Amino acid sequence: MPTAQHRLRPPMSQAHPARRTSARQVADGIWMSEGLSNSYLVTTLDGRVVVNTGMGFESGLHRANFDDVDTSPTRYVIVTQGHFDHVGGVDTFLEPDTDLVAQANFDVWRSDNERLQAFRTDRSAFAFMTRVMDGIAEAKANGRVPGQSRPEPTITFEDRLELHLGGRHLHLIATPGGETTDSLVIWIPEDQTLLSGNLFGPLFGHVPNLVTLRGDRYRDALAYVASLDAVLDLAPERLITGHFDPIEGADVIAAEITAMRDATQFIHDRTVDGMNSGADVHTLMREIRLPDDLDVGEGYGTVAWNVRAIWENYAGWFHHRSTAELYSTPSTEVAPDVVGLAGADALVDAAQARLGGGERAAAIHLTDLVLATEPTHAGAIAVATEAHRQLLAASTNFWESAWLQRAIERLESTR
């Protein structure tokens, strides 16, 4: 049985900002410029098509890489979703006769991006700031740093759109189960090639991330399943994704997409079964595991996070655990009472015992109480740091690892 793609492809930690290098040909007349999300050039006999444009600061590098290949007019820029790393460089590619093409929900996502820009930028920084600063430095070294675009599509569509240019036939298909509800894929039937953007998430072969740690709208599991079914119906021979190299071979692609689809359906169905049987969300997060025949990764989302996302997408934030959930008083409000009654050292001893038994999250719960009251308590800092280090050593997930590393740095800074 072939090795699953998530075991062969790079982790998200290997993604890097755009560089001034040669664009790489990945299919007949299709060229890739790698970045935080890859940008693609599709050449035709009557001008070129650019698919996704990276962050604003990357776009000059992407354009220079593509200009090395083909300097003919840019007829279309197509964005496969409204996230910043797909649309930020649009202005760099627009020419007087260029059409910007997006799915009809694009305006919703642009408004979301603008409304919550400060919030999401702050909440993404722990995972991406180093890469962003490296990318800005690379752009400066090559002459200029374009700003982030606020693009206005000139062509939008609801379900499907066909573009015909210079012998190329591009079929745009809405896939609202992707990372955004304006997600689309581009099907080139004559080559049996699909440009999927981040429909599958940044990492192909992994479970989706139905809600991000940075803060985003919940993504619907069943819409994701339906979008993957739409791709399976096309039976692509080549899949060009938003990150890393294309995947080749119809059988491999079909098997991988089927596994991702079935894994998501399984997580959804077991979560719904658990909700209907009266199980609480934390029990389901602990107990729902994928069967062995669904060999998919958890490099960007996780099964447990998706269980919670599905639960809360259906049922909201009130879990019927405690009346206190209804009110604005957080649990840390009573931390001084707990620490005063139990004693900080006693709670740290209890945390150490939990950690010794492999209960790292429970140990962090206890040290959080102490540190909320005594932020420089050396014992609490030491146990909390070790708990985070153990979790980091066991993590294979991009977001989890980035968060744990940031937490360790913050704890160590208080010593």
C-alpha positions as CSV (number, residue, x, y, z in Angstrom):
1,M,0.0,0.0,0.0
2,P,1.5,3.4,-0.9
3,T,2.8,5.6,1.9
4,A,0.3,8.3,2.8
5,Q,1.2,11.8,1.5
6,H,1.2,13.4,5.0
7,R,4.2,11.1,5.8
8,L,6.1,12.2,2.6
9,R,5.4,16.0,2.3
10,P,7.1,18.8,4.2
11,P,5.6,20.2,7.5
12,M,4.3,23.7,7.6
13,S,7.4,24.8,9.4
14,Q,9.2,24.5,6.0
15,A,7.0,27.1,4.3
16,H,8.9,30.3,3.7
17,P,8.1,33.8,2.3
18,A,8.7,34.5,-1.4
19,R,12.3,34.7,-2.6
20,R,13.9,36.3,-5.7
21,T,14.6,33.1,-7.5
22,S,13.6,31.3,-10.6
23,A,9.9,30.3,-10.9
24,R,9.7,26.5,-11.2
25,Q,7.7,24.8,-13.9
26,V,5.3,22.3,-12.3
27,A,3.2,21.4,-15.4
28,D,2.9,22.3,-19.0
29,G,2.7,26.1,-19.1
30,I,2.3,26.4,-15.3
31,W,5.0,27.9,-13.1
32,M,5.2,28.2,-9.3
33,S,6.7,30.9,-7.2
34,E,6.9,29.7,-3.6
35,G,5.8,31.8,-0.7
36,L,3.7,31.9,2.4
37,S,1.1,30.7,0.0
38,N,2.4,29.8,-3.5
39,S,1.6,32.0,-6.5
40,Y,1.2,30.4,-9.9
41,L,1.6,31.6,-13.4
42,V,-0.5,30.0,-16.2
43,T,0.8,30.9,-19.7
44,T,-1.3,31.1,-22.8
45,L,-1.0,32.2,-26.4
46,D,-2.8,35.4,-25.6
47,G,-1.4,36.6,-22.3
48,R,-1.0,35.2,-18.8
49,V,-3.1,34.2,-15.8
50,V,-1.8,34.6,-12.3
51,V,-3.4,32.5,-9.5
52,N,-3.0,33.9,-6.0
53,T,-0.5,36.7,-5.3
54,G,0.9,36.1,-1.8
55,M,1.1,38.8,0.9
56,G,1.6,42.3,-0.3
57,F,5.3,42.4,0.7
58,E,5.9,39.2,-1.3
59,S,4.2,40.3,-4.5
60,G,7.1,42.1,-6.1
61,L,9.2,39.0,-5.8
62,H,6.5,36.8,-7.3
63,R,6.1,39.2,-10.2
64,A,9.8,39.4,-10.9
65,N,10.0,35.6,-10.8
66,F,7.2,35.3,-13.3
67,D,8.5,38.1,-15.5
68,D,11.6,36.0,-16.0
69,V,9.4,33.4,-17.6
70,D,6.8,35.5,-19.6
71,T,6.3,39.2,-19.9
72,S,3.1,39.1,-21.9
73,P,0.1,41.0,-20.5
74,T,-1.7,39.7,-17.4
75,R,-5.2,39.0,-18.6
76,Y,-6.6,37.5,-15.4
77,V,-5.7,37.4,-11.7
78,I,-7.7,34.6,-9.9
79,V,-7.8,34.4,-6.2
80,T,-8.8,31.0,-4.8
81,Q,-9.9,32.5,-1.4
82,G,-10.0,35.8,0.4
83,H,-7.2,35.3,3.0
84,F,-4.4,37.9,3.2
85,D,-1.8,35.5,1.9
86,H,-3.7,35.0,-1.3
87,V,-5.0,38.5,-2.1
88,G,-2.3,40.8,-0.6
89,G,-0.3,41.2,-3.8
90,V,-3.1,41.7,-6.3
91,D,-2.2,45.4,-7.0
92,T,1.3,44.4,-8.1
93,F,-0.2,42.3,-10.9
94,L,-3.0,44.5,-12.1
95,E,-2.6,46.1,-15.5
96,P,-5.1,48.3,-17.4
97,D,-6.8,45.3,-19.0
98,T,-6.5,42.8,-16.2
99,D,-9.6,41.2,-14.7
100,L,-9.6,40.1,-11.1
101,V,-11.7,37.0,-10.7
102,A,-13.1,35.8,-7.4
103,Q,-16.1,33.8,-6.1
104,A,-19.1,35.8,-5.2
105,N,-18.6,35.5,-1.4
106,F,-15.3,37.4,-1.7
107,D,-16.7,40.7,-0.4
108,V,-17.8,39.0,2.8
109,W,-14.2,37.8,3.4
110,R,-12.6,41.1,2.5
111,S,-15.0,42.8,5.0
112,D,-14.0,40.2,7.7
113,N,-10.4,40.8,7.0
114,E,-10.7,44.6,7.4
115,R,-13.0,44.4,10.4
116,L,-10.8,42.1,12.4
117,Q,-7.4,43.0,10.9
118,A,-5.8,44.2,14.2
119,F,-7.2,41.2,16.1
120,R,-6.1,38.5,13.6
121,T,-2.8,40.1,13.0
122,D,-2.0,40.1,16.7
123,R,-3.3,36.5,17.1
124,S,-1.3,35.2,14.1
125,A,2.0,36.8,15.2
126,F,3.2,34.0,17.5
127,A,3.1,31.6,14.5
128,F,4.1,33.8,11.6
129,M,5.9,37.0,12.7
130,T,9.4,35.6,12.2
131,R,8.5,34.5,8.7
132,V,6.9,37.8,7.9
133,M,9.9,39.8,9.0
134,D,12.2,37.5,7.0
135,G,9.9,38.1,4.0
136,I,10.0,41.9,4.4
137,A,13.8,41.8,4.6
138,E,13.9,39.8,1.4
139,A,11.6,42.3,-0.3
140,K,13.7,45.2,0.9
141,A,16.9,43.6,-0.4
142,N,15.3,43.4,-3.8
143,G,14.2,47.0,-4.0
144,R,10.7,47.6,-2.6
145,V,8.1,46.4,-0.2
146,P,4.6,46.7,-1.7
147,G,1.7,47.3,0.6
148,Q,-1.2,45.0,1.2
149,S,-3.9,45.2,-1.5
150,R,-7.6,45.9,-1.0
151,P,-8.7,44.3,-4.2
152,E,-12.0,44.9,-6.0
153,P,-13.0,41.9,-8.2
154,T,-14.1,42.8,-11.7
155,I,-15.6,39.3,-12.3
156,T,-17.4,37.2,-9.7
157,F,-19.5,34.0,-10.0
158,E,-21.7,31.9,-7.8
159,D,-21.1,28.2,-8.7
160,R,-19.1,27.9,-11.9
161,L,-17.3,30.0,-14.5
162,E,-15.4,29.1,-17.6
163,L,-12.6,31.3,-18.9
164,H,-11.1,30.7,-22.4
165,L,-7.8,32.4,-23.2
166,G,-5.1,31.6,-25.8
167,G,-5.9,27.9,-26.1
168,R,-6.5,27.4,-22.4
169,H,-9.8,26.4,-20.8
170,L,-10.0,27.3,-17.1
171,H,-13.1,26.0,-15.3
172,L,-13.6,27.8,-11.9
173,I,-15.6,25.8,-9.4
174,A,-16.9,27.2,-6.1
175,T,-15.8,25.0,-3.1
176,P,-17.4,26.7,-0.1
177,G,-16.1,24.0,2.3
178,G,-12.6,25.3,2.0
179,E,-10.8,27.6,4.4
180,T,-13.3,30.3,3.4
181,T,-16.8,30.3,1.9
182,D,-15.4,32.1,-1.2
183,S,-13.0,29.2,-1.9
184,L,-12.7,28.1,-5.5
185,V,-10.6,25.6,-7.5
186,I,-9.4,25.8,-11.1
187,W,-9.9,22.8,-13.3
188,I,-7.9,22.6,-16.6
189,P,-9.6,19.6,-18.3
190,E,-7.2,19.2,-21.3
191,D,-4.4,18.5,-18.8
192,Q,-6.5,16.9,-16.1
193,T,-4.9,19.4,-13.7
194,L,-6.5,21.0,-10.7
195,L,-5.2,24.1,-8.9
196,S,-6.8,23.7,-5.5
197,G,-5.4,26.6,-3.5
198,N,-5.9,25.8,0.2
199,L,-9.2,23.9,-0.2
200,F,-7.5,21.0,1.7
201,G,-5.8,23.4,4.1
202,P,-2.1,24.3,3.8
203,L,-1.0,20.7,4.3
204,F,-2.4,18.1,1.9
205,G,-3.1,14.7,3.4
206,H,-4.1,16.1,6.8
207,V,-7.4,16.6,8.6
208,P,-8.7,20.1,8.0
209,N,-8.4,22.9,10.6
210,L,-12.1,23.7,11.2
211,V,-11.3,26.7,13.3
212,T,-7.9,28.3,13.7
213,L,-6.0,29.3,16.9
214,R,-5.6,32.8,15.5
215,G,-9.4,33.2,15.4
216,D,-11.6,32.7,12.4
217,R,-15.1,31.8,11.5
218,Y,-16.0,28.1,12.1
219,R,-15.7,26.0,9.0
220,D,-18.4,23.5,8.3
221,A,-17.4,19.8,8.2
222,L,-20.1,18.7,5.9
223,A,-19.4,21.6,3.4
224,Y,-15.8,20.4,3.4
225,V,-16.9,16.8,2.7
226,A,-19.1,18.1,-0.2
227,S,-16.3,20.2,-1.7
228,L,-14.0,17.2,-1.6
229,D,-16.6,15.1,-3.4
230,A,-16.8,17.7,-6.1
231,V,-13.0,17.4,-6.6
232,L,-13.2,13.6,-6.6
233,D,-15.8,13.7,-9.4
234,L,-13.2,15.5,-11.6
235,A,-10.6,12.7,-11.2
236,P,-7.5,14.9,-11.5
237,E,-4.3,13.4,-12.7
238,R,-2.3,16.3,-11.2
239,L,-3.1,18.4,-8.1
240,I,-1.4,21.7,-7.6
241,T,-2.0,22.9,-4.0
242,G,-1.3,26.1,-2.1
243,H,1.9,24.8,-0.6
244,F,4.8,22.6,-1.7
245,D,5.0,20.4,-4.8
246,P,2.1,19.1,-6.9
247,I,0.8,15.6,-6.3
248,E,0.8,13.4,-9.3
249,G,-1.3,10.4,-10.3
250,A,-5.0,9.9,-10.4
251,D,-5.0,6.9,-8.1
252,V,-2.9,8.6,-5.4
253,I,-4.9,11.8,-5.5
254,A,-8.2,9.9,-5.3
255,A,-7.1,7.7,-2.4
256,E,-5.7,10.7,-0.4
257,I,-8.8,12.9,-1.0
258,T,-11.1,10.0,-0.1
259,A,-9.2,9.5,3.2
260,M,-9.4,13.1,4.1
261,R,-13.1,13.2,3.2
262,D,-13.9,10.0,5.2
263,A,-11.9,11.1,8.2
264,T,-13.8,14.4,8.4
265,Q,-17.1,12.6,8.0
266,F,-16.1,10.1,10.7
267,I,-15.2,12.9,13.1
268,H,-18.4,14.7,12.3
269,D,-20.6,11.7,12.8
270,R,-19.0,10.5,16.0
271,T,-19.2,14.0,17.4
272,V,-22.9,14.2,16.6
273,D,-23.5,10.8,18.0
274,G,-21.8,11.8,21.2
275,M,-23.8,15.0,21.5
276,N,-27.0,13.1,21.1
277,S,-26.0,10.5,23.7
278,G,-25.2,13.2,26.3
279,A,-21.4,13.0,26.3
280,D,-19.6,16.3,27.1
281,V,-17.3,17.9,24.7
282,H,-14.1,17.2,26.6
283,T,-14.9,13.5,26.8
284,L,-15.5,13.4,23.0
285,M,-12.2,15.3,22.4
286,R,-10.4,12.6,24.4
287,E,-12.2,9.6,23.1
288,I,-12.8,10.2,19.3
289,R,-9.9,8.7,17.4
290,L,-9.7,7.9,13.7
291,P,-9.6,4.2,12.7
292,D,-6.3,2.9,11.5
293,D,-7.4,2.6,7.8
294,L,-7.8,6.4,7.7
295,D,-4.1,7.4,7.6
296,V,-4.3,11.2,7.6
297,G,-2.1,13.6,9.4
298,E,-2.8,16.2,12.1
299,G,-0.1,18.8,11.1
300,Y,-2.4,21.8,10.9
301,G,-5.7,20.8,12.5
302,T,-6.3,18.0,14.9
303,V,-9.1,15.5,15.5
304,A,-9.7,16.9,19.0
305,W,-9.9,20.5,17.9
306,N,-12.3,19.5,15.1
307,V,-14.5,17.7,17.5
308,R,-14.8,20.9,19.5
309,A,-15.3,23.0,16.4
310,I,-18.1,20.7,15.1
311,W,-19.8,20.8,18.5
312,E,-19.6,24.6,18.9
313,N,-20.6,25.2,15.2
314,Y,-23.8,23.2,15.9
315,A,-24.4,24.2,19.5
316,G,-22.5,27.4,20.4
317,W,-20.4,28.3,23.4
318,F,-22.6,27.2,26.3
319,H,-21.7,23.6,27.2
320,H,-24.1,23.2,30.2
321,R,-21.3,22.4,32.5
322,S,-21.7,25.3,35.0
323,T,-23.9,28.2,35.6
324,A,-20.7,30.3,35.6
325,E,-20.4,29.8,31.9
326,L,-23.3,32.3,31.5
327,Y,-21.5,35.2,33.2
328,S,-18.5,37.4,32.6
329,T,-16.5,36.2,35.6
330,P,-13.6,34.0,34.4
331,S,-12.3,31.1,36.5
332,T,-9.1,33.1,37.2
333,E,-11.2,35.6,39.2
334,V,-11.3,33.0,42.0
335,A,-7.6,32.1,41.7
336,P,-6.6,34.2,44.7
337,D,-9.2,32.4,46.9
338,V,-8.0,28.9,45.8
339,V,-4.3,29.8,46.3
340,G,-5.1,31.4,49.6
341,L,-6.9,28.4,50.9
342,A,-4.7,25.7,49.5
343,G,-1.3,27.5,49.4
344,A,0.8,28.2,46.3
345,D,3.4,25.5,47.2
346,A,0.7,22.9,47.8
347,L,-0.8,23.6,44.4
348,V,2.6,23.4,42.7
349,D,3.2,20.1,44.4
350,A,-0.1,18.9,43.1
351,A,0.9,20.1,39.6
352,Q,4.2,18.3,39.8
353,A,2.4,15.1,40.7
354,R,0.0,15.5,37.8
355,L,3.0,16.1,35.5
356,G,4.8,13.1,36.9
357,G,1.7,11.0,35.9
358,G,1.8,12.4,32.4
359,E,-1.2,14.8,32.9
360,R,0.5,17.8,31.4
361,A,-2.7,19.9,30.7
362,A,-3.9,19.2,34.3
363,A,-0.6,20.4,35.6
364,I,-0.9,23.6,33.6
365,H,-4.4,24.2,35.0
366,L,-3.0,24.1,38.5
367,T,0.0,26.3,37.7
368,D,-2.3,28.8,36.0
369,L,-4.1,29.3,39.3
370,V,-0.8,30.0,41.1
371,L,0.6,32.3,38.3
372,A,-2.6,34.3,38.1
373,T,-2.0,35.2,41.8
374,E,1.8,35.1,42.1
375,P,3.2,35.7,38.5
376,T,6.8,35.2,39.6
377,H,6.4,32.0,41.7
378,A,9.5,30.1,40.8
379,G,8.1,26.6,41.4
380,A,4.9,27.3,39.4
381,I,7.0,28.7,36.5
382,A,9.3,25.6,36.6
383,V,6.5,23.1,36.5
384,A,4.5,25.0,33.9
385,T,7.7,25.4,31.7
386,E,8.4,21.6,31.9
387,A,4.7,20.8,31.1
388,H,4.9,23.0,28.0
389,R,8.3,21.5,27.0
390,Q,6.9,18.0,27.2
391,L,3.8,18.9,25.2
392,L,6.1,20.6,22.6
393,A,8.3,17.5,22.3
394,A,5.2,15.4,21.6
395,S,3.7,17.8,19.1
396,T,3.6,17.4,15.3
397,N,1.1,20.2,14.8
398,F,2.2,23.6,13.4
399,W,-0.1,25.8,15.4
400,E,0.3,23.8,18.7
401,S,4.0,23.8,18.4
402,A,4.2,27.6,17.7
403,W,1.9,28.3,20.6
404,L,3.8,26.1,23.1
405,Q,7.1,27.6,22.0
406,R,5.7,31.1,22.6
407,A,4.3,30.1,26.0
408,I,7.7,28.7,27.0
409,E,9.4,31.9,26.0
410,R,6.9,34.0,28.1
411,L,7.3,31.7,31.1
412,E,11.1,31.9,30.9
413,S,11.0,35.7,30.6
414,T,9.4,35.9,34.1
415,R,12.1,34.0,35.9
